[in-house]
Amino acid sequence: MKLVIVESPTKAKTLSGFLGKGYDIESSYGHVRDLPKGQLGVDIEKRFEPKYVIPRKAQKNLNSLKKIAGKAEEVILATDEDREGEAIAWHLAEALGLGQNTKRIVFHEITRSAIEKALEKPRSINQNLVDAQQARRVIDRLVGYKLSPFLWKKVRGGLSAGRVQSVALKLIVDRENEIREFKPQEYWSVIGTFEGKEEKFEGELIKQDGRKVDKFDIKTARDAQLFANDIKKGKASIFLATKKELTRRPLPPYITSTLQQDGSRKLGFSSKKTMVIAQRLYESGHITYMRTDSVNLSKESTLAAKQWLTETLGAKYAAVAPRFYKGKSKLAQEAHEAIRPTNPSLTPEALKAGDEGRLYNLIWRRFMASQMPDAKFEAVTLDVKVDGVKDKYILRATGSTMLFDGFLNIWISKIEEKNLPSLEKGSEVKVLDCLTNQHFTEPPARYNEASLIKTLEEYGIGRPSTYAPTISVIQDRGYVVKDQNKRFIPEEIGEIVNTLLSKHFPEIVDVGFTAGIEEKFDEIANGLENWQEMIGSFYGPFAENLDKKYAEVKKDKTMLEQPTDVECDKCGRKMVIKHGRFGKFMACPGFPECKNTKNIKQELEKIDMQCPECHEGDIVVRRTKKGRTFYGCGRYPDCKYASWKNPKEGESLPK
């Protein structure tokens, strides 16, 4: 009997359906060894040697695996194909005493053909990938376990710092500061309404007396109105009429980051939820491996897509397949495949409904669309010349019509077609009206999960497996919360931590420095760098600066305290607002002589709507402990109405 070990029971069950009686498929239930909890677990003096322990919850299953492995004629490790999976395979080999020549198989999809091919070409454990994962684990442990106690001593207990989480927090805080400092600027646009061949159309002012009018050039209502009044009195004709064909190309198939972004934008999923559902789809054999930064596609998958498109939609929708894409992956050995359906002929309708079905629908459509022709549009531009009383003007009208939907037949996208009358140069048109519109420049938008992941990816910070945990931890620590539009707002304690780290540990929150460390991990995975030497080059300066800052930085109580006019009813001092692990509270500044504290009753935001259940209280915006927004009755606990969705916007989902 041959023993095959995978990470999860679901994956084991799916594999069992493909392998015969000669195989016993068992699960490791995730990691079997890890760094210890509650202590550093890294021997700095011995070249950063990790002190791995077997977690108590893994011990029983590991003992069972040892017994089964002892009786097996062969042990095959079939953990996931990324660095994390390679590390799990290595830890299994170490814990089970299998030796490094143990057979290791990898596959990017759980299908019969993929498993059979993997078994035909087993390999040994890739130590370079293992070392890259060890380097990440150790360096993150060093930063977290060394820097967090500094925050406890200089700010307050319960705080944490991390190599990637601190950069993500800084991005959010910096964006909030940009919004606070933003001063809107007024500008105006001038829109003329014309008629030609009994059809009305609109054009925007782009030139005045041969001078280009840029978006922000018209700064006052008076200037805009002077232009509009003159245009109304003028005579108009077509100065230029152009038609050209435009193409819109399909996007490449999903990688981890783009799937998380669309999961957030299109389905309202958190990045963590997207990955949990994707994992289930992968382990059930429906999609390829979900942690990838590669847009590569197998030839077999593209041919299968071409066949389905030809049979279902017709040859014109399959004409360009197979279609391949190039991505940004720096590691050829890890650039396996994009996230795609394992069987393109399994349409979303054939899969069960619910969240799994919704996510599979996105993955299936994105992949199928990637194998389809470009969409084609005809773009029409009409430049209207107006000879006013005072000046001459050019106003531009643009329109487009779809000639061929191409990939948009599958990939649902909002398309606005706008028809313009068929007019030639020199054709006279009638000026019907000319209006002015006031505008104001807008501040940059706060980050949501999709835009934060996109920014982290663009900067080269983190990898497919780290985005979701990073976003979770900055919320769990109370550093940021989401507003009712699911956008991140830094909490006061998050801003305090960011200020301290930015001032005293600038490299830890520096985008370029953090991205450079990620590149070092890639070099280790490619065998170009020694992982212990890489950590040594980071840790030396970091530890030296940390020791220096422990001596230099004094705990500033005023940073965490806000004065109030509320008198302490025990000693008469003016109470202050402090930050605790569970939010703000009022405390007497005479602590420890006076230990009086009070809860702070915060004003809840109202949405100008009466409770639909009791018809007495106002609906208010509340937050869960994890920062998720919901709507409830202001009379709680007398009325327990609650809804995840804004009841003013339609359907209410009781909590």
N, C-alpha and C positions, 0 to 999 in steps of 0.2 A: 504493500500500500504506500502510495506517495502522498506526503503531507504538503498541502498548499496553504500558506498563511497570508491572510489579507487583514485590513484594519477593521472592517465593520461587518456585523452579521448580515446586513442587507446585501452587501457586496458578495459575501460568502454564499448566500442563498442564490443570487443570480448566477454566479460562477458554477454552482452545483448543477444547474440546468444544462450546462455545456460540456462538463467533464464526466467521464464514465465512472464505472464502479471501482476502477483502480486508483481513484483519488479521494482523499479525505480533505475537505476544505474547512479550515478553522479561522476564527477571528481573534485578533490581538486586542480588540476593543480600544484602538488608538495606541498611544505611547505606552511602552512597558518600562521605560526608564526616563527620568528627568532630573533636573537640578532640584535640590531639596527646597521645601517651603520654609520660610522663617530664618534662613541663613544664606550667606552669599553663595556657598557651594562652588567657588572657584579658587583654586590655589594660586595666588598671584606670584608667589615665590618660585613655583615649579612651572614656569612658562604658561600660566593661566590654565592649568589642567582642571577640567571640570570634574566635580565629585558627584557622579550620577548615583541616584538611589532608585529603588523600585517602589513606586507609590503603593500604599496599603491596598487601595482598591484594585490594583493590577496583580497583586501577589497570587491570589487564588487561581485566576485564569492562567497566569504564567506557569504555575506548578502543573496545571493540567496540560498545557502545551509541551512542557518538558517530558511528561510521561508519554504523550502521543508521539513526539519527535524521536524518543528513544526507541520506539518500536517500528518507526517508519523506515522504509528502504531508502527514501530520499526526501529531503526537505527543500521546498521551493518557496522563496519569498516573493509575494506578488503584491506588494504595497504600491501606493500611488507613484506616478512617474516623476514628480517634482523633487526638490531638495528635501522637503519635509518627509515625503514618502521614502526617499533613500535613507534618511536618518533613522526612520522607524525600522527599516530592514536591517540596518547596521546594529541598532540597539537589540533587536530580536536575536541576531546572530551572536552578539556578545552575551546576552542574558541566558540564551539556550545552549551556549557553548558549541555553536555550530562551526566556527571557523570562518575565515573570510573568503574561502573558495566555495561557499554555499551558493547554489544556483539562485539567480535573481532574474525574474522576468518583469517586463513592463509592457503596458498597453494603454492606449489613449481612449479606448472604448471597450465596454464589456459586451462583446459580441462573440459568437462562436469562431468566426474566421480570425478575429484579432487574438483570441486566446490561443488558438491552434498555432498561429504564426509565432507568438511569443514563446510557446513551449518548444518550438523547433529551434529557436535561437536564444537560449538562456545566456546570461552573462554573469560576471561577478559583481559584487557591490562596488559602486563608483565612489572611491574614497574622497575624490575632489569635491563631489556634491555634498557628501557627508560633512566635510571640513567647512564648506561654505555655510551650511546650516549651523554647525557648531559655533562658527565665528559670530554669526548673527545672534544666536542664543546667549553666548557668553558676553558679548559687548553690550547687549541690551540688559543683561543681568547686572553688569558692572555699573552702567549708567543709572539704572533704576534703584539698585540697592545702595549705591554710594551718594547719589544726589537727593533722593527722597528724604533721608534723615536730615540733610541740610535744610530742606524746606520745613521739616517738623520743628527744628530748633529755631529757625529764623522767622517762620511765619506761624504755623500751627500744625498740630498733628492731623493725620489722615490724608495728607496731600501726597502727590507722587509726581515724578518727572520721568520722562522716557525719551529715547533718541528720536523716534518718529512722532509720538504724540505731542511733544513740546513744539515741534515745527508746525504741526497741524493747528495747535492752539494759537501760535503766533500769527499764522495766516488769518485766522478768524478775528483775532484782536486787532490786527493791523487794518483789516477791512472795516471793522467797526469804527476805528479812529478816522479812516478816510471818510466814512459816512458822516461822522460828527463834524468834521472840519469842512465838509462840502458846502459851498455857497452856490445856490442855483442862479443861473444866468438866464435872463429873458431874451427870447428871440422870436421873430415872426416869419411866417410864410405867406406868400400871396398866390392864391389859386383862382385861375380864370376858368369860366364855363363857356364853352363854344358850341356851335352847331354847324355841322357840315353834312350834306346829303341827308338832311332831316334826322340826323343822329347827334345826340349830345355827348360831349366828352369834356374832361377837365385836364388842365395843364398847370404846372407850377412854374413860377418865375425863376429863370436861371441866368438871364443876362439883361443888363440895362445899359443902353448906349454902348454896346460892345464889351462892356465890363462884366466879368463873371460874378454872379451873385451866389456866394457860398451859403451854406446852411445857417451860419450864425451871423451873417452880415447885417441883416435888418434887425436892429436892436430895439426900436420903439414902435408903438402903435401909430404914431404920427407919420413916420417914414413909410410904414407899410400901407397906410391909408392913402398917402399921396400917390404912391405907385398904382394902387387899385383904382383910384378915381381917374387917373390918366388913362389906364388900360380900358376902362369902361367906355371912354369917349373915342377910343381909337378904332382904326380899321385893321382887320386881321386877314392873314393869308398863310398858307402852308409854306414855310421856309425850307423845310427838309422833311422828307418821308422815307424811312428806311425799314426794311424787313430783313431779318436774319434768323437762321435756324440755330437754336441753342440745344445743348444736350445736358442731361442730368444723370450722372453716373450713380450706380448703386454703391452703398457703403460695403466695406469688407465684412465678413462674418464676425461674430462677437469674439472678443477676448474678455478676460475677467473684468477689467476696468470698465469697458464699454457696456457690458451686460449689467454691471452694478449701476451705471449711470442711467440706462434705459429702464431698469427695474424701478429706480427712484422716480424718474420723470413720467414714465408711461403707466406704471402700476401702483405707484405710491409705496413701494417696498423700501425698507431700510436695506443698507448694503448687507447687513448680517442676515436678514431674512432671505434676500436674494440668493446668498451662498448656501444657506441651509436647504432651500428648495432645489437649487441646482445640484447639490450633492445627492439628494434623493433621486433626481432624474438620472444622474450619472450611474448611481449604484443599482438602479432598476434597469439599466441598459438602454435608456432612451436617448441620452446625449453623450458626447465625448467628454473628456476630462475638463472640469470647469475652472481649474487654476492654470491659466496659460497667458502668455503675452505674445503668442504667435498667431498670425492670420493664415498660416499654411493650411492647405486642404489636400487630402489624398486624392489621387486620380480617380479611384473607385467611387468616392463620394460625389465628385463632380459629374461623372458619367451617369450615376444613379439619378442625380438631379436632372440632368439633360433628358433622360428617358421619361421621367415623370412629367416634365414640362411639355415634351413633345406629345405624349399621349393624352395629357389633360388639357393643355391650353393651346397646343398647336405648334408647328415647327418654327413660326416666326418668333415665338417667345423662348426658343431654345437655341437660336442660331449662333450665339456667341459662346455657349458652353463648350468645353470647360474653361472657366475663367479663374485666374490665379491672382493673388495679391501679395504685396511685399509689406512687411511690418518693421517694427523698431527693435525686435529682439536681438540682443547681442550674443546670445549663447546658442549656437547651432545645435548642441546636444540636448538643449532643453526646449528648442523650438519645434515642438511636435505638431500639434494641430490646433486650429481655432475651435471654438465651441460650436458644435453643429449637431443636428440629429444623426443618430447612428443609422437610421433607416429613413431616407427622405420620403419614401412612399407612405410612411405613417403620418398622416395629416393631423393637425391639432384637433379636428373634430373626432378623431378616433381615440384620443386620449381622454381620460376622465376629466370632468370639470374641476373647478377650484383653483387654488393658487398654482399648483403644479401644471395644470392645463394652461393657465394664463402665461406662465413663464415659458413653457414649451412652445406656445404659439408665437411668442416673440423670437425665440431661437430658430424655430423652423422657418418663419417668414424671412428673417434676416439672411439666413443661409440660402434659401431658394432665390431670394431677390438678388443675391450676390452672383448668381449664375445666369441672370437674365440680361437682355439688352438694355442699353441706355433709354431713358425716356426722352422724347424729342418735342420741342416747343418752337412755335414761331413767335419771335419777339418783334413787335412793331413799335417804332418811335415816330411821333409827329412833333416837329418843332414849329410852333405857331409864332409868326412875326406880327407884332402889333405896333402900328404907327400911331402913337399917342399925340396929344397936343404938344406936350413938352419933350418927351423922349421916345426912343424906340426900344421895344422889349422883345425878348424871346421867352416863350413859355413852353415847357416840354410835357407831352402826354406819352405815357408808356402803357403798353398792353401786351398780353401774350395769350396764345391758345395752344392747347395740347394737340400735337400731330400724331403721336404714338405713345401709349402709356408705358410700354416696356416693363421694367421691374416694378413700376407703381401698380401694376395689376395685382401684385402679391403684397408689396410693402405699402401698407396704408399710410398715406401722408396727406396733409392738408394742402390742396392745390387751389389757388385762386386764379381763375381765368378771367381775363378782362379784354373785351372786344373793343376795337376802335374802328371808326368808319374808314372805308378804303378811299383815301384822298391822295392826290398827287401834288408834287411841288407846284406852287403857284395858285392852287385852288383857293378861292375866297371862302372864308368862314365868318360866321356871325358871332360877335361878342354878346353873350347873353347876360353875363354878370362877372364880377370879380370880388372875391371875399378875402379877408385877412384872418389868419389864425395865430393865436398866441401860443407860445410853447415855453417851457423851462427845461434847462438841462437837468438831468437826474443823477443822483449819486450812484456809485456802483452798487450792484445788488449784493445782499448778504449771501454767503455761501449756503447752498443746500448740500445734501450728500453727493448728488451727481456732480456739481461744479467743484466741490472740494476734492473728490477723487480725481477728476480731470486735471485739476491744478497740481496735485501731488504727482500724478503720472507725468505731466509735462515737465516738471522739475526733476524727475528721476528719483523721487523719494518713495521708498517702500516698494513692494512687489505684489503680485496678484494675491498672495496669501495674507498680506498685512493691512490692506485698506479697511476691511470691515472691523477687525479688532481695534484698530487705531481710533476709528470714529466712535465705537462703543465706549472705549475707556475714557475719552474726554467728556462724554456725557455722564458716565457712571461716577466719575470723580466730582461732578457738579461744576466743572469748569465752563461748560456751555449748556445751553438749553435750546430747544427749537421753538420758534414762534408759531403762530397759527397757520403760517404758510410753509411750515416745515423748513425754515431757514435758521441757521445758527446765530445765536446771540451770546456773547461772552458774559458770564456771570462776574460779579465783582471780584470774587476770589480767583477766578481764572485770569483776570487782568492783573491782579497783584502778583500771582505766580509768574506770569509772562514777563512783567516788568522786572522782577528780580532775576529771572534767568537771562533775559536779554542784556541786562546790565553787567552781570557778573560771570555768566557762562555763554557769551555770544556765539561760540562755535556750536554749542548744543542746539541752538535754535536757528542756526544759519542754514539757509536752503542749499547753498552751494556745497558747504562742508558735509551736510547729511547726504546729499546726492553722491558726493565723492566716496563716502563709505560704502554706499550701495554698489558703486563701480568696483570697489575693492573686493566685495563679496563675489561679484561676477568673475573677477580675475582669479580668485581662489577656486571657484567652480571650474574654471578653465585650466587649472593647474599652473597658473602663472605667478601665484603668490602663496607664501606660507601663512597659514591662518594665525599662528601664534605670534609671528613677527608683526603681522598686520595689527593685531590687538595691542601688542607692545608699543608700537609707534603711536597709537591713539591714547593708550592708558597713561603713559608717562606724563605728558603735558597736562592731561585731564586731572590726574591725582595731585600733581604739584599745585595747580590752580585751586583745586578744592581745598587743600590744606591752607592755602593762603587766604581764601575767602572765609573759612571758619574763623580765622583770627581777625579779619578786617571787618566783616559785616556784623553789625549789631542788630538785635531784634528791635524793630520799631513798632511799638504797640499802637501808636497813632495810625499806622498804615491799615490796621484792622479794626480801628474804633472810630465811631462817629459820635460826636457830642449830641445830646438832646436837652430839652428843657424839662424833662420829666424828673421829678424828685424821687429819690429812693425813699419809700415809706418806712424804712427801718433806720436809716442814719441821716437822711436829708441831703446827701450828695446828689449832684446831677448825674443821672444814669447815662450810659453810653451804649451804642449799638455794636455788638460783636458778631463775628462769624464763627459758627460752630460746624460740626460735621453734618448737621441736618438743617443748616440754613442760619438766618440771622435771628438774634435774640437780644433783649436788653439786659444789661448787667450793671451792678454797682461797681464803680471804679475803686471802691475801697477794699476789694478782694485782696487777701483772704480774710481780713477782719470782718467784712460784711459780704455775705454770700448770696445776697438777694438777686434774683433774676426774674424776668417777665417775658412772656411771649409777645411777639409783635403781630398785631392784627393788621394785615396788609389789605389795602383797597384792591378789590378784584375788578378787572376790566369788564364793563357791561357791553352788550352788543345791541342794546335798544330793542329788546324783544321780551315779551312776557312768557313765563314758563307755560308750555303747552299742556302740562299735566295738572298743576295746581291752580293755574291762572291767577296767582298772587305774587309770586317772586319774580325777580328779573333773572334772565339767563346771563351767567357770568363765565369768563374764561378761567379755567383752572389748569393745573399741571400735576401730573403724577410725580412720584419720587424720582423717576428716571427722566423727567423733563418733558414727557409727551403731553401735548395739549389736548384737553377735552372740554366739553361745555356742560355746565350743570346749573341747577336752580340755586339762587342766592339764599334760599330758605333752608338749605341743607343744615342739619339732618332731618328737619321736619318734612321736607320733600326730597326724595332721592332720585329725581330725574337726572339722567346723564346721557351724553351722546359724544361719540368720537368725532362726528361731523357737525359742522356749523348748521344748526337747525334753520337758520335764515336762508341757507343755500339749497334747501330741498330736503331730501330724505334724511331722517334722523335714525341713527343706529343705537338703540339703547345699550348701555354698557353692561 
